[in-house]
């Protein structure tokens, strides 16, 4: 009788593992806003255009919404479907462009490296070098700081200028952003080796820079930019805020009403 009961219990456990409902995916959102921004030209403080810079990431199930606001105050929005590998880029004239990608759950490091590469190219950034990490803290959270040195074209200057950014990553991503942050990685974070390989191959970082960034790959807590362009200096501190795992409105992840597909030439 005891053997029968044990076998029954084993079969019950196996059936539960096979047919039970998988845990529901959590919603997740985080914003990055300018904590401070300064601009000094010819030794005189000026209104800084960088105060408008920011970003927002929202995840609900297989849908991802990314918003980025540039220093002109223009917000760019992408809505992605991980299941169909499709992204819709919203245009300011109530049109949208359909792109492939969609933040698929496969090859996340390659996708992230590709987005970083496109962003760097769009900003005219080259000679990127990353060092660290070193132990640090940010707003009482344990962090690991990396130093990014690169050249970029700012304010339409004919020649790029050197920029240094101190980027703070959490020692524990879940401790800072909460357990729903794992939805960024479809429930399983890539390995350090996967990050390093993608950063070297796609972003073309040196082995040393790729290793430094791969060792801390996570959502950053803060980014502290500083530049000296001869006739002046500029700073910008972006900080993660409004971190939430509460339920998000499904309408945020659909094409807004009234939007239509843009002509192929746009």
Secondary structure, 3 states (H helix, E strand, C coil): CHHHHHHHHHHHHHHHHHHCCCCCCCCEEEEEEEEEEEEEECCEEECCHHHHCEEEEEEECCEEEEEEECCCCCEEEEEEECCCCEEEEECCCCEEEEEECCCCCCCHHHHHHHHHHHHHHHCCCEEEEEEEEEEEEECCEEEEEEEEEEEECCCCCCCCEEEEEEEEEECCHHHHHCHHHHHHHCCCCCCHHHHHHHHHHCCCCCHHHHHHHHCCCCCEEEEEEEEECCCEEEEEEEEEEEEECCCCCHHHHCCCCCCEECCCCC
